[in-house]
Amino acid sequence: MSFDYLKRCFSRKSFKDFKKINNGEKTKMAKVSPVSIKYMIHANLNAEGALEKPDVIGALFGQTEGLLGPDLEMRELQKEGKIGRIEVDLERQEKRTLGTIKIPTALDQSETALIAAALETIERVGPCDAQIEIEKIEDVRGNKRDYILERAKKLMTGIEGSTDSRDISNQIKDSTKIAGVKEYGKNKLACGTDFENKELIVVEGRADVVNLVRAGINNVIGMNGTKLPDEIKELAKTKDIILFIDGDRGGKLIAQNVMENADVKYIAVAPDGKEVEELTSKEILMNLRKKVPARDFFSSFERNFKFADKTSLVKNTEKEKIELSAEDKEKLKKISRSLDGSGKAVFLDKNLKELKSVSQKSISSSLRRIMGTAIIVIDGSATPAIINSSEESGVQAVVAKNFQTTDTKIKLMSL
C-alpha cells in the first residue's frame, strides 16, 4: 500500500495518527478498557485482489469520514476511547482476499449500529473492489450476564442441604409417572400403561409420550418418528385413534401420512408454533378437548395444502423453464470443482455468466442485492436457509455437494 494512497484517504493529522497506531507507539487512540466495552462489531471482508491489513484500516477510516457527521467520526471516536483497537485477520485464496474485522465499541446500540451500517458502504479497499458485510453485533455484556447466570446455576446446585421439600415431592411424583412409560411391539414404541381404554392417543415421539403421562394421560403411544409403525396400524383396527400433532407444517404433513395408512377418528393439534412435548398439562387437556373429526381436518388441510402448492408454482413459474444441456452441466461441474475447499458460492445468470462470488455465509443477504441470479453453485452443503432464500429470490437451480432438505420447487443438482 503506497503512502500516496494513505494521504488521499486521510488528512495529514489522521495520517500521522495512523502511522503511530501501526508502528505500535503509545497514543490516546484505541485505549478502550475491556471493562467499558459494550458491543463488538463482527464483519466479513471479500476483496478481489491482494490486500494487507493497513489497506483495510485505511479504508475503514477514510471511506467513512464525513458520512455520519463529526459526532460519529471513527477517528475521533477512537481518540476519545469510544472505539477500541480494530482487529483485522486476512487470508489469501487464489486471487482473492477474505478476512474478518472486529471493532469493539463503548457507544450505545443505535450509534454502534450506525457505525456498522457505514462499513457496508465501503466498495473499495486499497486498489481492489471489495465487499464488507456485517455478520453480527455482539452484546459483550450480554455474554457476561449469560456466563454469570450459568455459573450461578452450577454453584447453586453445589449448595448442600438446601433442597426445597416441594421440589423433592415433585421429583418423586414425576419419577413415578415417567416410570409408567413402557415399550410396545417389536419397534419398542414408547407408550403409557392404559391399553384398556377404547381411545388411544397417538403422538410423534417419546418426549411427547412422557409429557402426556406427566399430565396423567396413560392411553398414549408414540410413533418414534414420522413413519407410521405397523403396531399402530394394527391397533387402529380395534381402537379409536386420536392423533395429537405439533402445531406446525410438519405436524400437518404427519397427519396426512397417518391418514393415508391408518383409520384415524379424531385429530388434535397443539397451538401454532408449539410442539406437544412443550405443552403444560392444562394446554394438553384443552387441545385434546378441541379435537376434530379426522375427515373434516384432512379435507380442510388438503385444500390449504393444494392452494399453497399452487401459489408456490405461480411464484416459481420462471424457474421451472430452466433447461440445461450436457455442455451446461459440464460447465457447472467445472465451476463446482474450482470451488472445492473455498467455502464460497458463485451466482450465475440464465446464460451461466458469473454475476458474483460470495462467501457461503453471506449467500442469503447477497441474494437480496444481486438481481438476475438463476443458478447458485455452492462449495459444500446447501442448508434449508439457503434454499428458502433462493426460492424467495427466484433462483431456478442450486448446485451443491449435498442438500439438507429437498422440500423445494427449485432444481437441486449434485454434480
C-alpha positions in Angstrom: 0.0 0.0 0.0 1.6 3.3 -1.1 1.9 6.4 1.0 0.1 8.4 -1.7 -3.0 6.2 -1.2 -3.0 6.8 2.5 -2.6 10.6 2.0 -5.7 10.5 -0.2 -7.7 8.7 2.5 -6.6 10.8 5.5 -5.8 14.3 6.4 -2.2 15.0 7.4 -3.1 14.7 11.1 -5.0 11.5 10.8 -2.2 10.0 8.6 0.3 10.7 11.4 -2.1 9.1 14.0 -2.5 6.1 11.7 1.3 5.6 11.4 1.6 5.8 15.2 -1.0 3.0 15.6 0.6 0.7 13.1 4.1 1.3 14.5 2.9 0.3 18.0 3.5 3.8 19.5 1.6 4.8 22.6 -1.2 7.2 21.8 -4.6 8.1 23.2 -6.3 6.1 20.4 -7.5 2.5 20.8 -7.4 2.6 24.6 -10.9 1.3 25.3 -10.8 -0.6 28.6 -12.1 -4.1 28.3 -14.5 -3.3 31.2 -16.1 -0.4 29.3 -16.7 -2.3 26.0 -20.4 -2.7 25.3 -20.6 -4.1 21.8 -18.3 -5.9 19.3 -19.0 -5.4 15.6 -18.1 -8.6 13.6 -17.7 -8.1 9.8 -16.6 -10.2 6.9 -14.4 -8.9 4.1 -14.3 -10.2 0.5 -11.9 -8.4 -1.9 -11.0 -9.1 -5.5 -7.2 -8.9 -5.1 -4.3 -8.9 -2.7 -4.6 -6.7 0.4 -2.7 -6.0 3.6 -4.1 -5.1 7.0 -3.1 -1.3 6.6 -5.2 -1.3 3.4 -8.3 -2.3 5.4 -7.7 0.0 8.3 -7.1 2.9 5.9 -10.4 2.2 4.1 -12.4 2.0 7.3 -11.2 5.4 8.4 -11.0 7.1 5.0 -14.2 6.0 3.4 -16.5 6.5 6.4 -15.1 10.0 7.0 -17.9 12.6 6.9 -20.7 10.1 6.4 -22.3 10.4 9.9 -21.2 13.8 11.0 -18.4 14.9 13.4 -20.0 13.2 16.4 -19.6 9.7 14.8 -16.2 10.2 13.1 -14.4 6.9 13.7 -11.0 8.6 14.1 -12.3 11.0 16.7 -14.2 8.2 18.5 -11.1 6.2 18.7 -9.2 9.1 20.2 -11.9 9.5 22.8 -11.7 5.9 23.7 -15.2 5.1 22.4 -13.9 2.7 19.7 -11.2 0.2 20.6 -8.4 -1.4 18.7 -9.6 -2.7 15.3 -8.6 -6.3 14.7 -8.2 -7.4 11.1 -7.5 -11.0 10.1 -6.8 -11.7 6.4 -6.4 -14.9 4.3 -5.4 -15.1 0.7 -7.3 -17.5 -1.6 -6.0 -17.6 -5.1 -6.7 -14.1 -6.5 -9.0 -13.0 -3.7 -8.5 -11.9 -0.1 -11.0 -13.0 2.6 -11.0 -11.7 6.1 -12.7 -10.8 9.3 -12.9 -7.4 11.1 -13.7 -6.9 14.8 -14.4 -3.4 16.1 -15.1 -3.0 19.9 -17.2 0.0 20.9 -18.3 1.7 24.1 -21.2 3.5 22.2 -24.9 2.9 22.7 -26.9 0.5 20.5 -28.1 3.0 17.9 -24.6 4.6 17.4 -22.9 1.2 17.1 -25.5 0.1 14.5 -24.8 3.3 12.5 -21.1 2.7 12.5 -21.7 -0.9 11.4 -24.0 0.1 8.6 -21.5 2.7 7.4 -18.9 0.0 7.0 -21.1 -1.8 4.4 -20.9 1.3 2.1 -17.2 0.6 1.5 -16.8 -0.6 -2.1 -13.0 -0.4 -2.5 -10.2 -1.4 -0.2 -6.8 -0.2 -1.5 -6.7 -0.8 -5.2 -9.3 -3.6 -5.1 -13.1 -3.9 -5.4 -14.3 -5.2 -2.0 -17.4 -6.0 -0.1 -17.8 -5.7 3.7 -20.8 -7.4 5.3 -21.7 -7.2 8.9 -22.1 -10.7 10.3 -23.4 -9.6 13.7 -23.2 -7.0 16.5 -22.4 -8.9 19.8 -23.5 -7.5 23.1 -20.4 -8.3 25.2 -22.2 -7.5 28.4 -25.0 -9.9 27.5 -22.4 -12.7 27.2 -21.1 -11.8 30.6 -24.6 -12.0 32.0 -25.2 -15.4 30.4 -22.0 -16.7 31.9 -22.9 -15.3 35.3 -26.3 -16.9 35.1 -25.0 -20.3 34.1 -22.2 -20.2 36.7 -24.7 -19.2 39.4 -26.9 -22.2 38.5 -23.9 -24.6 38.8 -22.9 -23.0 42.1 -26.4 -23.2 43.4 -26.6 -26.9 42.7 -23.5 -27.4 44.7 -25.1 -26.0 47.8 -25.7 -28.9 50.2 -28.7 -29.3 52.4 -30.9 -26.6 50.8 -33.3 -28.6 48.7 -37.0 -27.5 49.0 -39.3 -30.2 50.3 -41.8 -29.3 47.5 -39.1 -29.9 44.9 -38.4 -33.4 46.4 -42.1 -34.2 46.3 -42.5 -33.0 42.7 -39.4 -35.1 41.7 -40.9 -38.2 43.3 -44.2 -37.7 41.6 -42.5 -37.1 38.2 -40.3 -40.1 38.5 -43.3 -42.3 39.4 -45.2 -41.0 36.4 -42.3 -41.4 34.0 -41.8 -44.9 35.3 -45.2 -45.6 33.8 -43.7 -45.2 30.3 -43.4 -48.6 28.8 -42.4 -50.1 25.4 -44.8 -51.7 22.9 -44.2 -54.1 20.0 -41.1 -55.1 18.0 -40.3 -51.4 17.3 -40.3 -50.7 21.1 -42.7 -47.8 20.8 -42.9 -45.6 23.9 -46.4 -45.8 25.4 -48.5 -45.5 28.6 -49.9 -48.3 30.6 -53.6 -47.9 29.8 -54.5 -50.1 26.8 -57.9 -51.0 28.1 -59.3 -47.6 27.1 -61.2 -47.7 23.8 -59.5 -44.4 22.7 -55.7 -44.4 22.0 -53.8 -41.1 21.6 -51.0 -41.3 19.0 -48.1 -38.8 19.2 -44.9 -38.4 17.3 -42.1 -39.4 19.8 -41.1 -40.5 23.2 -40.8 -36.9 24.6 -44.5 -36.4 23.7 -45.5 -39.6 25.4 -43.6 -38.6 28.6 -45.3 -35.2 28.6 -48.8 -36.8 28.3 -48.0 -39.3 31.0 -46.9 -36.5 33.3 -50.3 -34.9 32.7 -52.0 -38.1 33.9 -52.8 -39.4 30.4 -51.8 -43.1 30.0 -53.7 -44.2 26.9 -50.9 -42.8 24.7 -48.4 -44.3 22.3 -45.6 -42.7 20.2 -44.6 -43.4 16.5 -40.9 -42.9 17.1 -40.7 -40.6 14.1 -42.8 -39.5 11.2 -43.3 -43.0 9.7 -46.3 -44.9 10.9 -45.3 -48.2 12.5 -47.2 -51.5 11.8 -48.1 -51.8 15.5 -50.2 -48.6 15.3 -51.8 -49.8 12.1 -53.0 -52.9 13.9 -54.2 -51.0 17.0 -56.2 -48.7 14.7 -58.4 -51.7 13.7 -59.7 -52.2 17.3 -59.3 -48.7 18.9 -60.5 -45.2 18.2 -57.3 -43.4 17.2 -56.8 -39.7 18.3 -53.8 -38.3 16.5 -52.2 -35.4 18.5 -49.8 -33.4 16.3 -47.4 -30.4 16.7 -48.7 -27.0 15.7 -46.6 -26.6 12.6 -46.4 -27.6 9.0 -44.5 -30.8 9.9 -47.3 -31.9 12.2 -49.9 -31.4 9.4 -47.8 -33.5 7.0 -47.6 -36.2 9.6 -51.4 -36.1 9.8 -51.6 -36.6 6.1 -49.3 -39.5 6.1 -51.0 -41.3 9.0 -54.5 -40.7 7.5 -53.3 -42.4 4.3 -52.1 -45.5 6.2 -54.5 -46.0 9.2 -58.0 -45.4 10.3 -57.9 -42.2 12.4 -61.1 -41.0 14.1 -60.0 -37.6 15.6 -57.1 -35.2 15.2 -55.9 -32.8 17.9 -53.4 -30.0 17.2 -51.0 -28.2 19.5 -51.1 -24.3 19.4 -49.4 -22.7 16.5 -45.6 -22.9 16.7 -45.7 -25.2 19.7 -44.8 -28.9 20.0 -46.7 -31.5 22.1 -43.7 -32.1 24.3 -43.6 -28.3 25.2 -47.3 -28.1 26.4 -48.3 -27.8 30.0 -50.8 -30.2 31.5 -53.6 -27.6 31.1 -52.7 -27.0 27.5 -52.7 -30.7 26.7 -56.2 -31.3 28.1 -57.5 -28.1 26.5 -56.3 -29.1 23.0 -57.4 -32.7 23.3 -60.9 -31.4 24.1 -60.7 -29.4 20.8 -60.1 -32.5 18.7 -62.0 -32.6 15.4 -63.1 -35.5 13.2 -60.2 -36.6 11.0 -62.2 -36.3 7.8 -63.0 -32.6 8.5 -59.4 -31.8 9.4 -58.0 -33.6 6.5 -60.2 -32.1 3.9 -59.5 -28.6 5.2 -55.8 -29.2 5.3 -55.8 -30.7 1.8 -57.4 -27.6 0.4 -54.9 -25.4 2.1 -52.0 -27.6 1.1 -53.0 -27.6 -2.6 -53.6 -23.9 -2.6 -50.1 -23.3 -1.1 -48.6 -25.5 -3.7 -50.4 -23.6 -6.5 -49.2 -20.2 -5.2 -45.7 -21.6 -5.0 -46.0 -22.8 -8.5 -47.2 -19.4 -9.7 -44.3 -17.7 -7.9 -41.8 -20.0 -9.4 -43.0 -20.4 -13.0 -39.8 -18.9 -14.3 -37.5 -21.4 -12.6 -39.4 -24.4 -14.0 -38.5 -23.3 -17.5 -34.8 -24.0 -17.0 -33.2 -26.5 -19.3 -29.6 -27.4 -19.1 -27.7 -29.1 -21.9 -24.9 -31.6 -21.4 -22.4 -28.8 -22.1 -24.1 -26.6 -19.5 -23.9 -29.4 -16.9 -20.2 -29.9 -17.7 -19.5 -26.2 -17.2 -21.3 -26.2 -13.9 -19.3 -29.2 -12.8 -16.0 -27.3 -13.6 -17.2 -24.4 -11.5 -18.1 -26.7 -8.7 -14.7 -28.3 -8.7 -13.0 -24.9 -8.8 -14.7 -24.0 -5.5 -13.5 -27.1 -3.6 -12.4 -26.1 -0.1 -13.0 -22.4 -0.6 -16.2 -22.0 1.4 -17.7 -19.8 -1.3 -20.6 -19.7 -3.7 -20.9 -18.4 -7.3 -24.0 -16.6 -8.6 -24.8 -17.2 -12.3 -27.4 -15.7 -14.7 -29.5 -17.8 -17.0 -26.7 -17.9 -19.6 -24.3 -19.3 -16.9 -22.4 -16.0 -16.8 -20.8 -15.3 -13.4 -22.5 -12.4 -11.6 -20.8 -12.5 -8.2 -18.7 -14.8 -6.0 -19.5 -14.6 -2.3 -18.8 -16.4 1.0 -21.2 -19.2 1.8 -22.2 -17.3 5.0 -23.4 -14.3 3.0 -25.5 -16.1 0.3 -28.9 -15.2 1.8 -28.1 -11.5 2.3 -26.3 -11.2 -1.1 -29.3 -12.6 -3.0 -31.3 -9.6 -1.9 -28.8 -7.3 -3.6 -27.8 -9.2 -6.7 -30.6 -9.3 -9.3 -31.0 -11.8 -12.1 -29.4 -14.8 -10.3 -30.7 -18.0 -12.0 -28.2 -20.6 -10.7 -26.1 -20.8 -7.5 -23.1 -23.1 -7.3 -22.1 -23.8 -3.6 -18.9 -25.4 -2.2 -20.3 -27.8 0.4 -23.8 -28.3 1.7 -27.0 -26.3 0.8 -28.8 -25.6 4.1 -32.6 -25.1 4.4 -32.0 -21.3 4.9 -30.0 -21.0 1.7 -32.7 -23.0 -0.3 -35.5 -20.9 1.2 -33.7 -17.6 0.3 -33.0 -18.9 -3.2 -36.7 -19.8 -3.7 -37.8 -16.4 -2.5 -35.3 -14.7 -4.9 -36.5 -16.6 -7.9 -33.4 -18.8 -8.3 -34.0 -21.7 -10.7 -31.3 -24.2 -9.7 -28.9 -24.8 -6.9 -25.7 -26.9 -7.4 -24.1 -28.3 -4.2 -22.2 -31.3 -2.8 -25.3 -32.3 -0.7 -28.6 -30.9 0.4 -30.0 -30.8 3.9 -33.6 -30.5 2.6 -35.3 -31.3 -0.7 -38.6 -29.7 0.2 -38.5 -27.1 -2.6 -39.5 -26.5 -6.2 -36.0 -25.4 -7.1 -34.0 -27.8 -9.3 -31.3 -29.3 -7.0 -28.2 -30.7 -8.6 -25.2 -32.6 -7.2 -22.6 -32.9 -9.9 
